Amino acid sequence: MTSLVVRARELNPWAQNPWFETVAVAQERARKRLPASVYGALIAGAEAGISKDDNTAAFNELGFRTVTAGQSPKREMATTVMGQPASMPVMISPTGVQAVHPDGEVAVARASAARGIPMGLSSFSSKPMAQVIEANPQTMFQIYWAGDKESMVARMDRAKAAGAIGLILTLDWSFSHGRDWGSPAIPQSIDLKTAMAHAPEVALRPQWLADWVRSGSLPDLTVPNFATDPNAPTPGFFEAYGTWMGTPPPTWEDVAWLRERWDGPFMVKGVHRADEARNAVQAGVTAISVSNHGGNNVDGAVAPIRVLGEIVAEVGTEIEVVMDGGIRRGSDVVKAVALGARAVLIGRAYLWGLAANGQAGVENVLDILRGGIEATMLGLGKESIDELSPNDLVIPAGFSPS
């Protein structure tokens, strides 16, 4: 093991200076550190990747109206999201099995707690919810409409008992067979045959392999938090996915039924239209996320930032509206808040940080976003994020009005 670690350091140009200055650099380091199949699973989107690409491109179409003088020396960016204090309008989006690093969701939880922001934990996460919630008590459990109602309530009860302070119901998924365009086949577990098949690409990434060797474990796609009973065998990723895929989609009455059984903050993730936002309000939710599942739902669904304004105009005074998809810079966060979002959720950005440098890499990404928010607020002459509005932007055609 020692020789493997030494060789990994020799091949890693960032071993002595692991810090990075942009999310783009974090992505590049993740690309160079991860086996090709692991990295491919991170960046892939549905079908031709049109929605995934639009998620980032749309932000570049929005311009700022900057000021020249008279800015305040202070910038306050703290807010609350689903009743939780946040040091900035950013939240960790729940993402599935995080095999990019042995510490997975626990590292993310520690990083987000250190930077004072809430975290969403996926039902398909690789670490038990108790470990994650211990690392960040501001953790919200994400659930899918999967299985029968009894099993869903059982998962909610497990999350409540573990200390989850909110529930996120993810509904933006269409089970397209063209999902993950360009993504390689993903194994459910690492047996000898699988290890041999992936050995050539893993050999090219000795640092990633060394991390797993030091951890004393192998990447595993079992999902402990999908189980209804913590004492039952842990289901595999594809077993859980099959349950989800085979469950008839819910009605808004079903959403209301689930919401009644959770007595805390409750978010529906995946709203993309104003009329659906109204339905969510009527179902009794406390928050919605405007989302196209990171470009992994219906390809061609426009970037959430494009429809954020009309959804905020419809329900923004009644419930919290957040958005996710395409956040790569602090200025992106400012644009979303200016259009009415309470906060944003980030996914790929922190996963790249996790891949690049574990917990410190996630903290690094959060610090980059915070610095970008602060710099943009200075340029706009804003002392508080509460002062941001559409008037601070140049909004072209193709974006709904707020």
Secondary structure, 3 states (H helix, E strand, C coil): CHHHHHHHHHHCCCCCCCCCCCHHHHHHHHHHHCCHHHHHHHHCECCCCHHHHHHHHHHHHCEECCCCCCCCCCCECCEEECCEEECCCEEECCCCCCCCCCCHHHHHHHHHHHCCCCEEECCCCCCCHHHHHHHCCCEEEEEECCCCHHHHHHHHHHHHHHCCCCEEEECCCCCCCCCCECCCCCCCCCCHHHHHHHHHHHHCCHHHHHHHHHHCCCCCCECHHHCCCCCCCCCEHHHHHHHHHCCCCCCHHHHHHHHHCCCCCEEEEEECCHHHHHHHHHCCCCEEEECCHHHCCCCCCCCHHHHHHHHHHHHCCCCEEEEECCCCCHHHHHHHHHCCCCEEEECHHHHHHHHHHHHHHHHHHHHHHHHHHHHHHHHHCCCEHHHCCHHHEECCCCCCCC
